[in-house]
């Protein structure tokens, strides 16, 4: 998972980001999940709070931020809602 902060007034272009990452990264290095945040939370020593983010996981019922899933068939990052989350957890996606 990658946590992103968008510039003010911008929105996520799931297909555009997919194409960009496809050019730069091999398939195994592309994040499967994205989490959009208002700001990156840091520790007192200016490190990202990755442990907390990892503990929260990618359950849309637990995570207050918008989540996106890499959909290779669609060639885009698509919103991860409860139905898609259940499909991922069940192994259907």
C-alpha distance (Angstrom), angle and dihedral (degrees) to the residues before:
residue distance angle dihedral
X1 . . .
X2 3.77 . .
X3 3.79 124.2 .
X4 3.80 113.4 -144.2
X5 3.77 135.1 -170.7
X6 3.79 113.9 -157.7
X7 3.76 123.5 -147.4
X8 3.81 113.2 -101.5
X9 3.79 111.2 -81.2
X10 3.81 93.9 16.8
X11 3.77 127.7 113.6
X12 3.79 131.8 -158.9
X13 3.80 115.4 -90.2
X14 3.80 99.0 -157.3
X15 3.80 95.7 -172.2
X16 3.81 93.6 44.1
X17 3.79 92.8 49.3
X18 3.81 90.2 48.4
X19 3.81 91.5 53.0
X20 3.81 91.4 46.5
X21 3.81 93.7 50.5
X22 3.80 91.0 43.6
X23 3.81 88.5 60.8
X24 3.81 94.8 45.6
X25 3.79 107.3 34.6
X26 3.80 136.4 44.7
X27 3.82 114.3 -117.8
X28 3.81 94.7 -100.2
X29 3.83 91.6 55.8
X30 3.81 97.9 51.5
X31 3.80 113.1 103.1
X32 3.80 112.3 -110.8
X33 3.80 91.9 -155.6
X34 3.80 134.0 34.9
X35 3.78 127.4 -160.4
X36 3.80 118.6 -163.5
X37 3.78 114.0 -149.0
X38 3.79 134.8 -177.2
X39 3.80 88.6 -131.9
X40 3.79 138.0 -10.6
X41 3.77 111.0 -102.8
X42 3.78 114.4 -132.5
X43 3.78 136.0 -164.0
X44 3.79 122.5 -121.5
X45 3.82 87.7 -89.9
X46 3.83 92.9 52.8
X47 3.79 97.2 -104.8
X48 3.79 121.6 138.0
X49 3.79 114.9 -103.1
X50 3.79 94.7 -119.2
X51 3.80 95.8 152.1
X52 3.80 93.0 60.6
X53 3.80 91.3 46.2
X54 3.80 90.9 50.1
X55 3.81 91.5 48.8
X56 3.81 91.1 52.2
X57 3.81 90.3 53.0
X58 3.78 123.0 -175.9
X59 3.81 104.0 -59.3
X60 3.82 106.2 131.9
X61 3.81 88.9 -151.0
X62 3.85 90.2 61.2
X63 3.80 102.3 32.9
X64 3.80 116.2 72.9
X65 3.81 94.3 -163.0
X66 3.82 124.9 84.2
X67 3.80 111.3 -91.7
X68 3.79 128.8 -156.8
X69 3.80 132.6 -165.8
X70 3.80 127.4 -146.8
X71 3.82 105.6 -115.4
X72 3.80 105.5 -170.1
X73 3.80 93.0 -177.5
X74 3.82 90.4 57.6
X75 3.80 92.8 37.5
X76 3.79 91.7 -130.1
X77 3.76 147.3 84.8
X78 3.80 106.6 -100.9
X79 3.83 129.9 -166.6
X80 3.80 113.4 -86.4
X81 3.77 107.8 -137.5
X82 3.81 129.8 167.2
X83 3.83 95.0 -83.1
X84 3.81 94.4 51.7
X85 3.80 90.2 43.0
X86 3.83 90.1 55.4
X87 3.83 89.2 49.7
X88 3.82 90.9 52.1
X89 3.80 93.7 47.5
X90 3.83 90.9 46.9
X91 3.81 91.0 50.2
X92 3.80 95.4 -115.4
X93 3.82 90.6 118.7
